[in-house]
Amino acid sequence: MAATRGWTAPRFPARRSSASPLLLVVAAVVSVQFGGALAATLVPRIGAAGSVTLRLLFATAILWAYARPSLRGHTRRAWLTVVAFGVTLGLMNLCFYASLGHLPIGVAVTVEFLGPLTLATVLARRSRDLVAVLGAGVGVLLISRAFEVPVEDVEWSGLVLAALAGACWAGYILASGRAGREFPKLDGLALAMAVALVVTLPLGVRAVPQWTGEAVLKGLGIAVLSSVLPYSLELAALRRLSARVFGILLSLEPAVAALAGFLVLGQRLSGTQLGGMGLVVLASALVMGAGQQADPAASGG
């Protein structure tokens, strides 16, 4: 789940790099989703809130050490923006990690993806995108297994949590874009991380007695894989990559999540679920890939 999703990348002077921007984005997507799979192994041990708090603790510390954000000279509007940014970030991660206790990670990410997909459609106001979103909705019904199993056997709580994470993701995209305009460089993101940590801390602190050495190492790994590494890769890629191509590559996240779930967690999806996931990936590629004028949104997981 994303700790940097939706962040409007700050503009830095371009640097020459031998790495292909396409490979950088793919590497970022893989990093986010394998970080999510690692989180799925931690949630059963210390809970969703404990896992999110541990991740944000490390991610915030690393980002603050690098960015050294200034606390002075910001307007009231800027502070309200960064608070909204941080609150949506914290709630997004809490809902997503909680959904991992009920759903395979590929299913959770696919359902969550409806949030930014719907937002992109609303902002673009293209009728053809509405058809794509309706197709994605059918895809979600397929991966929910609502047509395969009795209604009482469907993991409704997990689906609702993943959908709430998607709604928070949409709000996060809007707030992060504003923060990118209000704050220089990485200051807005660093401050929002701290706010998110404050939001999750009251719930996460209960899990501190369960923070074994293994749990702490996993928390550090999740912070690097889901926050630090993908953001760095995307930042480098976005200097030389169009928003259209970036959006298409970002649409691979549900498929990569399913792969990570299979390799790391041994989670297998049915043919119907894989077909539904394909519909969501196709809809996302069509909608997000069409937005050449929109600021690209970074992934996360």
MARKE-879507 format. One record per residue (C-alpha): x, y, z; residue number from 1. Coordinates in Angstrom, 2 decimals. Example, Ala and Ser with C-alpha at 12.3 -4.5 7.8 and 13.67 -1.06 7.14 Angstrom:
2
      c1      c2      c3   i
   12.30   -4.50    7.80   1
   13.67   -1.06    7.14   2
END
This chain:
301
      c1      c2      c3   i
    0.00    0.00    0.00   1
    1.15    3.31   -0.84   2
    2.87    5.68    1.43   3
    3.75    7.98   -1.46   4
    0.90    7.28   -3.82   5
   -0.63   10.31   -5.45   6
    2.30   12.54   -4.61   7
    2.96   15.11   -7.32   8
    6.64   14.73   -7.95   9
    8.72   17.86   -7.29  10
   10.60   19.17  -10.25  11
   14.34   18.79   -9.90  12
   16.99   19.48  -12.53  13
   17.22   16.52  -14.88  14
   20.18   14.20  -14.53  15
   21.49   11.74  -17.02  16
   20.86    8.15  -16.03  17
   21.69    4.90  -17.79  18
   18.61    3.22  -16.33  19
   15.49    3.12  -18.49  20
   12.62    5.13  -16.96  21
   10.28    2.27  -17.90  22
   12.35   -0.19  -15.90  23
   12.51    2.25  -12.99  24
    8.71    2.47  -12.78  25
    8.30   -1.29  -13.12  26
   10.89   -1.77  -10.37  27
    8.97    0.70   -8.20  28
    5.68   -1.17   -8.75  29
    7.36   -4.49   -7.92  30
    8.93   -2.98   -4.81  31
    5.60   -1.60   -3.54  32
    3.71   -4.84   -4.01  33
    6.37   -7.10   -2.54  34
    6.49   -4.67    0.37  35
    2.74   -5.22    0.68  36
    3.24   -8.99    0.63  37
    5.82   -8.64    3.41  38
    3.30   -6.54    5.35  39
    0.75   -9.35    4.98  40
    3.12  -11.59    6.95  41
    3.43   -8.99    9.72  42
   -0.24   -8.03   10.13  43
   -1.25  -11.38   11.72  44
    1.51  -10.97   14.32  45
    1.11   -7.36   15.46  46
   -2.13   -6.23   13.81  47
   -2.83   -3.75   11.04  48
   -2.38   -0.65   13.23  49
    0.88   -1.95   14.69  50
    2.23   -2.79   11.22  51
    1.29    0.61    9.78  52
    2.76    2.46   12.75  53
    6.02    0.53   12.52  54
    6.27    1.19    8.80  55
    5.49    4.90    9.14  56
    7.95    5.23   12.03  57
   10.83    4.06    9.87  58
    9.67    5.80    6.70  59
    9.20    9.12    8.52  60
   12.60    8.89   10.17  61
   14.34    8.16    6.87  62
   12.49   10.89    4.98  63
   13.04   13.52    7.68  64
   16.75   12.70    7.82  65
   16.97   13.19    4.06  66
   14.57   16.09    3.46  67
   14.98   18.03    6.75  68
   11.66   19.86    6.26  69
   11.26   23.37    7.60  70
    8.49   24.04   10.13  71
    8.53   27.78    9.58  72
    7.20   30.12    6.95  73
    4.10   28.14    6.00  74
    0.61   29.60    5.70  75
   -2.46   28.32    7.53  76
   -3.74   26.96    4.22  77
   -0.49   25.04    3.71  78
   -0.75   23.46    7.16  79
   -4.37   22.47    6.59  80
   -3.34   20.89    3.30  81
   -0.53   18.87    4.82  82
   -2.76   17.72    7.69  83
   -5.38   16.49    5.20  84
   -2.57   14.84    3.24  85
   -1.27   13.05    6.34  86
   -4.70   11.99    7.64  87
   -5.67   10.41    4.31  88
   -2.27    8.72    4.17  89
   -2.68    7.22    7.64  90
   -6.26    6.08    7.08  91
   -5.41    4.65    3.65  92
   -2.67    2.48    5.10  93
   -4.78    1.40    8.08  94
   -7.71    0.31    5.89  95
   -5.49   -1.45    3.37  96
   -3.46   -3.36    5.95  97
   -6.66   -4.33    7.75  98
   -8.04   -5.70    4.46  99
   -4.98   -7.95    4.14 100
   -6.27   -9.89    7.13 101
   -9.32  -10.92    5.06 102
   -8.27  -10.90    1.39 103
   -5.41  -12.08   -0.81 104
   -3.18   -9.10   -1.57 105
   -4.00   -9.26   -5.29 106
   -7.71   -8.92   -4.55 107
   -7.17   -6.13   -2.00 108
   -5.03   -4.06   -4.39 109
   -7.49   -4.57   -7.26 110
  -10.45   -3.35   -5.19 111
   -8.40   -0.46   -3.81 112
   -7.51    0.57   -7.35 113
  -11.11    1.61   -7.97 114
  -10.45    4.75   -5.89 115
   -7.89    6.47   -8.13 116
   -9.55    4.99  -11.22 117
  -12.88    6.60  -10.37 118
  -11.17    9.88   -9.45 119
   -9.34    9.96  -12.78 120
  -12.63    9.40  -14.59 121
  -14.42   12.16  -12.67 122
  -11.61   14.66  -13.26 123
  -11.24   13.81  -16.95 124
  -15.02   13.90  -17.66 125
  -14.72   11.58  -20.66 126
  -17.74    9.39  -21.33 127
  -15.57    6.59  -22.68 128
  -13.80    6.40  -19.31 129
  -17.13    5.75  -17.62 130
  -17.47    2.59  -19.71 131
  -14.00    1.54  -18.54 132
  -14.93    2.12  -14.89 133
  -18.11    0.07  -15.33 134
  -15.95   -2.71  -16.75 135
  -13.66   -2.42  -13.76 136
  -16.71   -2.71  -11.51 137
  -17.60   -6.00  -13.21 138
  -14.01   -7.08  -12.67 139
  -14.28   -6.39   -8.95 140
  -17.48   -8.44   -8.77 141
  -15.60  -11.32  -10.40 142
  -12.64  -11.18   -8.02 143
  -15.00  -10.92   -5.03 144
  -16.27  -14.41   -6.00 145
  -19.82  -13.19   -5.48 146
  -20.90  -15.44   -8.39 147
  -18.92  -18.47   -7.22 148
  -19.70  -18.86   -3.53 149
  -22.70  -18.27   -1.24 150
  -23.18  -14.66   -0.24 151
  -22.33  -15.42    3.38 152
  -18.93  -16.80    2.31 153
  -17.85  -13.61    0.52 154
  -15.25  -11.65    2.49 155
  -17.40   -8.53    2.67 156
  -15.44   -6.96    5.52 157
  -12.20   -7.22    3.57 158
  -13.81   -5.86    0.41 159
  -15.26   -2.90    2.31 160
  -11.90   -2.15    3.95 161
  -10.13   -2.29    0.57 162
  -12.79   -0.02   -0.95 163
  -12.34    2.45    1.92 164
   -8.58    2.36    1.30 165
   -9.33    3.20   -2.34 166
  -11.51    6.14   -1.32 167
   -8.72    7.38    0.95 168
   -6.28    6.92   -1.94 169
   -8.42    9.22   -4.10 170
   -8.47   11.84   -1.33 171
   -4.75   11.36   -0.86 172
   -4.09   12.11   -4.54 173
   -5.96   15.42   -4.31 174
   -4.29   16.43   -1.02 175
   -0.82   15.41   -2.14 176
   -1.10   17.43   -5.33 177
   -1.95   20.53   -3.31 178
    0.87   19.84   -0.85 179
    3.28   19.56   -3.75 180
    2.34   23.10   -4.75 181
    2.38   24.52   -1.21 182
    5.70   23.05   -0.03 183
    9.16   22.97   -1.63 184
   10.89   19.73   -2.57 185
    9.97   16.88   -0.20 186
    8.86   19.03    2.75 187
    5.14   18.40    2.27 188
    5.58   14.65    2.04 189
    7.85   14.53    5.09 190
    5.41   16.58    7.18 191
    2.47   14.48    5.99 192
    4.30   11.32    7.01 193
    4.65   12.70   10.52 194
    0.93   13.54   10.62 195
    0.07   10.02    9.43 196
    2.26    8.60   12.18 197
    0.39   10.67   14.77 198
   -2.93    9.42   13.35 199
   -1.98    5.75   13.62 200
    0.06    5.92   16.83 201
   -2.86    5.75   19.33 202
   -3.92    2.42   17.82 203
   -0.48    1.13   16.90 204
    1.12    1.77   20.28 205
   -0.90   -1.12   21.72 206
    1.18   -3.51   19.63 207
    4.55   -2.27   20.95 208
    4.94   -5.21   23.40 209
    4.71   -7.51   20.36 210
    7.45   -5.71   18.45 211
   10.03   -8.47   18.42 212
   13.34   -8.13   16.64 213
   11.88   -9.95   13.65 214
    8.84   -7.65   13.56 215
   11.05   -4.55   13.68 216
   13.22   -5.84   10.83 217
   10.11   -6.55    8.78 218
    8.81   -3.07    9.55 219
   12.07   -1.59    8.29 220
   11.91   -3.73    5.16 221
    8.32   -2.67    4.50 222
    9.24    1.00    4.93 223
   12.07    0.65    2.41 224
   10.16   -1.49   -0.10 225
    6.83    0.36    0.10 226
    8.00    3.94    0.64 227
   11.66    4.88    0.31 228
   12.75    2.76   -2.66 229
    9.70    3.17   -4.94 230
    9.54    6.92   -4.35 231
   13.21    7.28   -5.29 232
   12.77    5.16   -8.41 233
    9.63    7.01   -9.53 234
   11.22   10.38   -8.92 235
   14.08    9.46  -11.23 236
   11.73    8.00  -13.86 237
    9.31   10.93  -13.93 238
   12.05   13.26  -15.16 239
   11.99   11.46  -18.51 240
    8.60    9.75  -18.68 241
    5.23   11.07  -19.86 242
    2.16   10.96  -17.63 243
    0.45    8.69  -20.17 244
    3.13    6.00  -20.05 245
    3.48    6.33  -16.29 246
   -0.27    5.79  -15.81 247
   -0.24    2.68  -17.96 248
    2.69    1.18  -16.03 249
    1.04    2.03  -12.72 250
   -1.98    0.01  -13.84 251
    0.12   -3.13  -13.54 252
   -0.06   -2.94   -9.73 253
   -2.97   -5.40   -9.24 254
   -1.27   -8.02  -11.42 255
    2.08   -7.57   -9.68 256
    0.31   -7.77   -6.31 257
   -1.20  -11.12   -7.33 258
    2.26  -12.34   -8.34 259
    3.75  -11.18   -5.04 260
    0.93  -12.88   -3.15 261
    1.62  -16.14   -4.97 262
    5.41  -16.09   -4.58 263
    5.63  -14.76   -1.01 264
    2.37  -15.93    0.57 265
    1.34  -18.88   -1.59 266
   -1.99  -17.19   -2.40 267
   -3.69  -18.63   -5.47 268
   -6.51  -16.89   -7.32 269
   -9.16  -18.65   -9.39 270
   -9.45  -18.21  -13.14 271
  -12.51  -16.03  -12.61 272
  -10.64  -13.81  -10.18 273
   -7.70  -13.47  -12.58 274
  -10.14  -12.55  -15.35 275
  -11.71   -9.88  -13.13 276
   -8.27   -8.54  -12.30 277
   -7.51   -8.34  -16.01 278
  -10.60   -6.17  -16.52 279
   -9.48   -3.76  -13.79 280
   -5.93   -3.58  -15.17 281
   -7.26   -2.90  -18.69 282
   -9.67   -0.24  -17.44 283
   -6.90    1.43  -15.45 284
   -4.56    1.45  -18.42 285
   -7.25    3.00  -20.63 286
   -8.28    5.69  -18.15 287
   -4.94    6.62  -16.60 288
   -3.03    6.22  -19.83 289
   -5.30    8.74  -21.54 290
   -4.53   11.53  -19.06 291
   -1.53   13.10  -20.76 292
   -2.18   16.48  -19.20 293
   -2.58   15.25  -15.66 294
    0.25   15.21  -13.17 295
    1.40   11.61  -12.73 296
    0.66   10.04   -9.38 297
    3.29    7.99   -7.67 298
    2.47    4.51   -6.48 299
    2.91    2.97   -3.21 300
    1.83    0.02   -1.32 301
END
